[in-house]
Amino acid sequence: MLNHKDFRKHAHELVDWMADYLQDVENLPVKSMVKPGEIYQQIPAKAPGTGESMQQIMRDFQQIILPGITHWQSPNFFAYFPANSSYASLLGEMLTATLGAQCMIWDTSPAAAELEERMIEWLRNLLGLPEQFTGAIQDTASTATLTAILTAREQATHYSSNLTGLQNTKTFRIYCSEEAHSSVEKAVAIAGIGRENMVKVAVDDAFRMNPEALSVNIAKDREHGFTPLCVVATLGTTGVTAIDPLAAIGEVCKQQNIWLHVDAAFAGTALVLPEFRWMIAGIENVDSFVMNPHKWMFTNFDCSAYFVRDKEALLRTFAILPEYLKTESRGSVNDYRDWGIQLGRRFRALKLWFVLRNFGIDGIRERLRNHIALADEFARRIEQQPDFEMMAPRHLSLVCFRYHPEHITNEDEINKLNTNLLKKLNATGRVYLTHTKVGGKYTLRVVVGQTYVKKQHVDAAWDLILQTCLAVTV
Amino acid sequence: MLNHKDFRKHAHELVDWMADYLQDVENLPVKSMVKPGEIYQQIPAKAPGTGESMQQIMRDFQQIILPGITHWQSPNFFAYFPANSSYASLLGEMLTATLGAQCMIWDTSPAAAELEERMIEWLRNLLGLPEQFTGAIQDTASTATLTAILTAREQATHYSSNLTGLQNTKTFRIYCSEEAHSSVEKAVAIAGIGRENMVKVAVDDAFRMNPEALSVNIAKDREHGFTPLCVVATLGTTGVTAIDPLAAIGEVCKQQNIWLHVDAAFAGTALVLPEFRWMIAGIENVDSFVMNPHKWMFTNFDCSAYFVRDKEALLRTFAILPEYLKTESRGSVNDYRDWGIQLGRRFRALKLWFVLRNFGIDGIRERLRNHIALADEFARRIEQQPDFEMMAPRHLSLVCFRYHPEHITNEDEINKLNTNLLKKLNATGRVYLTHTKVGGKYTLRVVVGQTYVKKQHVDAAWDLILQTCLAVTV
C-alpha cells in the first residue's frame, strides 16, 4: 500500500504522464476503437487478495484502460458538446481531491460554501443575469432542470406536493420545444408529473420554440382542465443549437403565471460575449437558469451553475434538517445541501475560481470568439461546396451539415451515405463527430469548442471530410 | 493563461504542496475556525478582466481558502461519517481529471463503462452480495435511494408512473425506521409520493427497526386503502449506526410484495469483513442496495455503489434515447446514463480500481479491523469512566456517548453541558466531533474511520476530552 513517501514519488511521475498525455492527446485516436467486452475481459473478475504496486496499476492503466478512452480533451474532438478541461481547472481538481472535503454544509468547509457563493456571483455578472438571481453549483444540467421543475411543482401547490404527494392533485403540464433535451423528459417523469404531460411545442424553421404555438398549447390545456406549471426554454438545443425566443416566451409565462426555466447548458457560456446577450432579452421573466461551465467554460466536469430568482422557493422545496446536521451557524450561512437534491457535495467552486482567474474575462472571450470564428469558417466551406448542405443555421460553434452529392436524390440513400460517412470518419481516429436528425434527415455535427482546438485542427478535419467523402458509398 | 510548459511546472509544484499538506494535515485545526462571511469578504465581487498567474492564485488559495477548510483528511477528524481519500485514490482522481472524459454512454469511453461493470462485480463479491445483483456507480446515496424509490414506483404502477404521473393513482407508502437518513424523506418528496406517506417505523432499544411494528404499520395502511410500496432498511444509521434486522424485514417485504431497499452507505464497507456478514442475513429478499466507497473504503467522494436485483426494472425506469445519443453499440453494452438520474457522468470507477488494487482485500480488512478495534478501545474507556455514559451500543467504528458527572441529574443541564463540551472540543482545533440526539439526549459521536487514523490520534482525542470536561460548565 502506498505510503506518504511513495505518494510524492508517484504523484510526480504521474504529473509527467499527465503533461505528456495532454501534449500527445491530439495524436491518439479520438474515439476509442475497442470492441464491446474488450476491456472487460482484460480486468480480472475479482479484486486482488493482496495489494499491488502502483507500477503494476499504472502499467495496466496504460495498456488496458487507455485504449478504451474516448479522448474528450483532444483538439480533434468535435462530437456532442465539449466537456472541457484546462490546465488551470486540472490544478484545481488536484487540490479538490487532495482536500477531500465533503461540502454538504457551511461548517464542513466554510471556504467551499463562500467561494461557491462568490463564483455564482461572478458567473451571474459575467453572463449578464439579473442581480436577484442566486444559486448553487450542481453536478449536471439534468439535476438542475429537475431541481427547477420540483421547485415549480412545490410553489404551484403552495408547498404541499412535497408533503402530501401528487395523488389527487391537479394534472400539471410542462412545456418545452420539440428540440429540448431529454433531461427535461426525465425530470418530468421523476417528479411524478408524467411524460404524457410534457407538451412538445412546435418549432419554427430555425428550430426555435414557436411562442404562438406555446400560447395555443397552454390555452387548450387550460380548457381541458390541465394546470400549466412550467416552460423549459432552451438556449442552444443539443441537436442544432437553436435559440428559443426568450422574450416572447417570457411574456407568455408572465401572463399565464407559469415558471420559466432556461436550459442554457451549452450556449450559456456565450453570454460572456456582449454580442450574444440578445439571447437573454426577456430574462426579467425567467425564474431559473442553468449553464454548465463544464461544457464550454474550460472547467472540468462536473460543474453546472444553477440560478434561481426566488431563493426562498428553492429552499422551501429542498431544506431538511435532521439532528445530526444541526449547526450553530445555521441561518446565517448558506448550507448548500438545501439548494438541491443531494446531501453530499464536492468542492466544485475551486476549479471554477482557478479557471476564471487564470483565463480572466478577456481570456475567455478571446477563446470563445476564436471557436466561433473557426466554426463560421467551417460553415462557409460547407456552404461553398456544392456537394454539401447546411442543415440548420450556424449558431455559436456548432455546424450541422450533410454530404449530398447532386446525383443522389433519394432521402434514404442520402441518410445511409451520411451514416456511412460518419462511421468512416470516426474510424480514422483522426476526428470524432456525432450526429443528429434534422427533420428526419441524418445530420453530421461539428462542434468547434474544445479548449485547445486551433485552426489547424479544423482545417485537418475539413480535409479529412472531403477525402473521406470520395471513398464513401451507400 | 497557463500553457503546456507552465502546467508541467505548476503541477510538479502542486504535487509537493499536496504531499506536504497531507503530511502536515494532522497539525492543522480540524474544523475551520473562520466566522461566517470571513472568506466571502476576501474574494472580490467580480472575476478579473485579465488573467492572473498561478502564483497569485495559489497564494490566495493558501491565504484565503485554506483557513476556511475543514480538514476531512485529518486523522483527528472523528465527525459525521468519514469521507475518505487515500494516496491511491488521489492518483486515480488526478487521472480522471486529466482524461476529462464524460462517461454518459459506452461510446464516450468504453473503458469507463467496462471498468465500472467490473468494479460493481468486485464490490458485489467483496461484500457478499448475491450474484444476480448488478448496478452502477452513482454520486451519492441520496441519488441512489431516490433511484431505488423511483424504480419501485415504476414497477408498482406497471411502468406507468413515468408516463402518466401520480395524479389519480393509489397513495403509496414508504417505510423506514425513525432513525433512517434524511435522504429517504427527500427522495419520497421528490418522487411525488409525499413526506406524509413516509411511515417512520418504531425502533427497539438498540435503535433498530422493529419488524413487528413494520408489519402492523403495513396492515393498518392496507386497511386504510394505502398501497405499501417500499421499505428502506438501514445498515448503520447516521445517528448511532444501528443495524436494522434485515432477515425479519425481508420476510415482511416478501410476504407483502414490497420493494426492499437497503441503505448501507457507511456500514456496507464492513461487509468486507466476514465477521460482519451477519448484517446481510436475509439479502435474498432485498431488491436494491447502496454503499459508499467514498465513506469508509478510502475512495474519494463521490463514489456511491448502487446495486439492484432486477436490472430490467431499473432500465425501464430510466432509459431514454434521443437521436443525438443513438449509437451502434446500443444494446450490446451498458450505457450507464440509463442506470440513474443524470446524463453526465464522471469516470468514477478508476479511483476505486486504484484503491482496491493498491490496498488489496487484505489491506482493506486490516485497516477496517484496526479502526473497529480503536473504536472498541475508546468505548471501553467511556464505559470505565464513571462520569461518562454510552448512549447506544457501539457498532463498527462509531462511539456515541455523553459526559454525565454524577452530581448533575437535570437532563437539560446535561444536554447543555454536552453542547458546551462539543463546542469547546472543536474550538481547540485538535479534534472534530459532531453530535446527534438519542432519545432526546444530546449525544457526542466519535467515528474512528479516517483512512490514516492511528492509536495515537484516538488516545490524544481521549485525553483532550478528559481535559476539556474539567473546564466545561453548564
Interface residues (C-beta under 8 A of the other chain):
Chain A: M1 L2 N3 H4 D6 F7 R8 H10 A11 H12 L14 V15 D16 M18 A19 Y21 L22 Q23 K31 S32 V34 P36 G37 E38 I39 Y40 I43 A45 K46 A47 P48 G49 T50 G51 E52 S53 M54 Q56 I57 F61 I64 I65 L66 P67 G68 I69 T70 H71 W72 Q73 Y80 A83 N84 S85 S86 Y87 A88 S89 L90 L91 E93 M94 L95 A97 T98 L99 G100 A101 Q102 W106 D107 T108 S109 P110 A111 A112 E114 L115 E117 R118 E121 W122 N125 L126 D139 T140 A141 S142 T143 L146 L150 R153 S161 N162 L163 T164 G165 L166 Q167 N168 T169 K170 T171 F172 H181 S182 S183 E185 K186 A189 I190 A191 G192 I193 G194 R195 E196 N197 T238 G239 H294 N300 F301 D302 F318 I320 L321 P322 E323 Y324 L325 K326 E328 S329 S332 V333 I341 Q342 L343 G344 R346 L350 W353 F354 L356 R357 N358 F359 G360 I361 D362 G363 K423 T434 H435 T436 K437 R445
Chain B: M1 L2 N3 H4 D6 F7 R8 H10 A11 H12 L14 V15 D16 M18 A19 Y21 L22 Q23 K31 S32 V34 P36 G37 E38 I39 Y40 I43 A45 K46 A47 P48 G49 T50 G51 E52 S53 M54 Q56 I57 F61 I64 I65 L66 P67 G68 I69 T70 H71 W72 Q73 Y80 A83 N84 S85 S86 Y87 A88 S89 L90 L91 E93 M94 L95 A97 T98 L99 G100 A101 Q102 W106 D107 T108 S109 P110 A111 A112 E114 L115 E117 R118 E121 W122 N125 L126 D139 T140 A141 S142 T143 L146 L150 R153 S161 N162 L163 T164 G165 L166 Q167 N168 T169 K170 T171 F172 H181 S182 S183 E185 K186 A189 I190 A191 G192 I193 G194 R195 E196 N197 T238 G239 H294 N300 F301 D302 F318 I320 L321 P322 E323 Y324 L325 K326 E328 S329 S332 V333 I341 Q342 L343 G344 R346 L350 W353 F354 L356 R357 N358 F359 G360 I361 D362 G363 K423 T434 H435 T436 K437 R445
